[in-house]
């Protein structure tokens, strides 16, 4: 075994770790061009709160952005433009620029406008992780193509897939299409209640000025009339502020998922939905999907962990993977998830251990799998830290069926 081979593994591992940690700045936008595989342009406005920004190329087509960029500063833009009426204030132009970037840059919008619960740090700004960025890249490519954003996600657990999809639908409603009503179809009532609580909390903290209201306006998500499953955006006096309606229900009670003029749907954990003659996942999805016109800015997301090879979710996944469905497939494995890693004290020794056992087809002493299997994880794209997490996590399980869940 040569040092060159070990060095190559260690260098590749550092590259993978940096990618997994998603080292980007949601404020300036730096680093997102690589992670999202999209074209970004440097925008310089000397007296803006963020003097240098790397913004999506389509944002540069906006008339105000073009004009301010040519002027080089907000103040010069105000002073040199011939205004028909009284010129706007510096603060007003600055907020217009922010709102424009909120529309074109989901990562910027989510960081500044959305707060979520963290399992370890309480309330935090919503900064997308690596797995979420992969799904965003797919959604944005479809949005920019002007086609329906129909995706199916086969996923590992606990990386915020539903959180991303639901807030992406909210972003479409708030920044692109006020009539983007959407349905959230959860597995059980407890999950639906958690999703509702997340949305209510997020809207209670949402900056009113981003929607064109005064700073003293308190936004909330409240029931639409006496309907139990329909929610609209209101102020603290219960006046409706937007036309968007969000429906939240469960697959256990399909009648709770009826909505009017729906343009989006999120189907959560479809693989574990009830599947009986009276309640079939395909019937519920067909009922909802049938009411959504296939046009630009509509969105449907089907997501689940793998439960079986012959259930409805598996069937839809296979069709999408074969290109025989309108849904676009994306797989999020465990090694895309930053917290599914365990530090390695001696990375060189660990890499040598992998190489020494890569052809072993029997269990490696002290572990539950073969050297070939652990090497296979490396060839898939896992980091050394990920493989270390995986082999330790396997010890929590007593059967191969349980261990197989790690691949979901």
HUUR-V859678 format. One record per residue. RES is the residue in one letter. PHI is phi in whole degrees, -180 to 180 (none if undefined). D_CENTER is the distance of its C-alpha to the mean C-alpha in whole Angstrom. Layout:
# HUUR-V859678
res;phi;d_center
RES;PHI;D_CENTER
RES;PHI;D_CENTER
This chain:
# HUUR-V859678
res;phi;d_center
X;none;41
X;-89;41
X;-63;40
X;-61;38
X;-67;36
X;-64;35
X;-61;34
X;-63;32
X;-65;30
X;-66;30
X;-66;29
X;-64;26
X;-64;25
X;-65;24
X;-64;22
X;-65;20
X;-62;20
X;-62;19
X;-66;16
X;-62;15
X;-76;15
X;49;13
X;-78;16
X;-144;15
X;-112;16
X;-68;14
X;-79;17
X;-84;19
X;87;16
X;-69;18
X;98;17
X;-76;14
X;-60;16
X;-74;17
X;-67;13
X;-98;12
X;53;15
X;-130;16
X;-80;19
X;-122;19
X;-123;23
X;-76;24
X;-114;25
X;-112;28
X;-131;29
X;-56;32
X;-104;32
X;-80;28
X;-59;27
X;-120;25
X;-58;27
X;-123;25
X;-131;22
X;-111;20
X;-112;19
X;-56;17
X;-57;21
X;-65;20
X;-66;21
X;-71;24
X;-84;25
X;-67;25
X;-61;29
X;-65;29
X;-62;27
X;-59;29
X;-68;32
X;-67;31
X;-62;30
X;-64;34
X;-71;35
X;91;34
X;-157;33
X;-67;33
X;-61;36
X;-67;38
X;-62;36
X;-65;37
X;-73;41
X;-96;41
X;-75;40
X;-86;42
X;-91;41
X;-73;43
X;-124;42
X;-64;42
X;-63;39
X;-71;36
X;-78;35
X;-57;33
X;-62;31
X;-67;30
X;-65;30
X;-60;27
X;-69;25
X;-63;25
X;-63;24
X;-61;21
X;-63;20
X;-65;20
X;-69;18
X;-57;16
X;-72;16
X;-96;15
X;-126;13
X;-58;10
X;-64;9
X;-69;13
X;-61;13
X;-64;10
X;-70;12
X;-87;15
X;-110;15
X;-118;13
X;-114;14
X;-131;13
X;-87;15
X;-104;15
X;-68;17
X;-119;19
X;-128;19
X;73;19
X;-76;18
X;-138;16
X;-68;14
X;-83;10
X;-104;10
X;-66;7
X;-88;8
X;-60;9
X;-63;8
X;-64;4
X;-64;6
X;-65;8
X;-71;6
X;-60;5
X;-59;9
X;-67;10
X;-60;9
X;-68;11
X;-64;14
X;-72;14
X;-60;14
X;-69;17
X;-75;19
X;78;19
X;-116;19
X;-56;17
X;-91;13
X;-106;14
X;-131;12
X;-130;13
X;-116;11
X;-96;14
X;-141;12
X;-81;14
X;-90;14
X;62;12
X;-132;9
X;86;7
X;-65;6
X;-65;7
X;-57;7
X;-61;3
X;-60;5
X;-67;8
X;-74;8
X;-66;7
X;-63;10
X;-64;12
X;-62;11
X;-59;13
X;-71;16
X;-84;16
X;-114;16
X;-122;17
X;-149;19
X;-60;20
X;-96;21
X;-79;18
X;-74;19
X;-143;16
X;-108;17
X;-112;15
X;-104;17
X;-92;17
X;-73;19
X;-133;22
X;-60;23
X;-60;22
X;-67;18
X;-61;18
X;-66;20
X;-64;17
X;-64;15
X;-62;17
X;-62;18
X;-63;15
X;-68;15
X;-60;18
X;-65;18
X;-63;15
X;-70;18
X;-67;21
X;-104;20
X;-71;18
X;-70;21
X;-61;23
X;-62;24
X;-67;21
X;-102;22
X;90;25
X;-105;27
X;-68;29
X;-62;28
X;-86;30
X;-80;28
X;-99;26
X;-91;23
X;-149;23
X;-107;21
X;-132;24
X;-63;26
X;-88;27
X;61;31
X;-102;32
X;-72;29
X;-76;27
X;-109;24
X;-113;23
X;-131;22
X;-131;22
X;-86;22
X;-131;25
X;-97;27
X;-67;29
X;-94;32
X;71;30
X;-83;30
X;-68;27
X;-104;26
X;-138;23
X;-83;24
X;-58;20
X;-120;21
X;-112;18
X;-103;20
X;-129;19
X;-152;21
X;-131;21
X;-69;22
X;-69;25
X;-126;27
X;-55;26
X;-64;28
X;-75;25
X;-111;23
X;-89;25
X;-140;24
X;-100;26
X;48;24
X;-81;21
X;-120;19
X;-158;15
X;-155;15
X;-121;12
X;-103;14
X;-97;14
X;50;15
X;-61;18
X;-62;20
X;-116;21
X;-67;22
X;-57;26
X;-131;28
X;-130;31
X;-56;34
X;-87;33
X;-133;29
X;-115;27
X;-54;24
X;-64;24
X;-71;27
X;-67;24
X;-62;21
X;-64;24
X;-61;25
X;-74;22
X;-62;21
X;-63;25
X;-93;24
X;-104;22
X;-69;23
X;-82;22
X;-135;21
X;-58;19
X;75;16
X;-81;16
X;-148;13
X;-132;13
X;-127;11
X;-105;13
X;-139;12
X;-171;14
X;-79;16
X;-76;19
X;-118;22
X;-157;25
X;-93;26
X;-133;27
X;-98;25
X;-62;23
X;-61;20
X;-61;22
X;-64;24
X;-66;21
X;-61;19
X;-62;22
X;-64;23
X;-64;20
X;-64;20
X;-87;24
X;75;23
X;-107;25
X;-144;22
X;-78;20
X;-86;17
X;-101;15
X;-84;14
X;-145;12
X;-105;13
X;-115;11
X;-79;15
X;-62;16
X;-80;16
X;-91;13
X;-105;13
X;-57;14
X;-80;16
X;-91;18
X;-139;20
X;-138;24
X;-54;26
X;-114;29
X;-66;32
X;-120;34
X;-66;31
X;-66;34
X;-66;36
X;-67;33
X;-63;32
X;-64;36
X;-60;36
X;-60;33
X;-66;35
X;-62;38
X;-111;37
X;-65;35
X;-104;38
X;-74;38
X;-104;38
X;-118;39
X;-60;37
X;-74;37
X;-51;39
X;90;38
X;-127;34
X;-95;33
X;-137;33
X;-87;34
X;-62;34
X;-59;33
X;-66;30
X;-66;29
X;-68;30
X;-59;28
X;-61;25
X;-64;25
X;-67;26
X;-72;22
X;127;21
X;-69;21
X;-83;22
X;-60;25
X;-66;24
X;-68;21
X;-66;25
X;-64;26
X;-62;24
X;-62;24
X;-69;28
X;-76;28
X;-66;26
X;-57;28
X;-68;31
X;-76;29
X;-110;30
X;-110;33
X;-128;32
X;-67;31
X;-61;29
X;-69;27
X;-63;27
X;-63;25
X;-63;22
X;-65;21
X;-86;20
X;-85;18
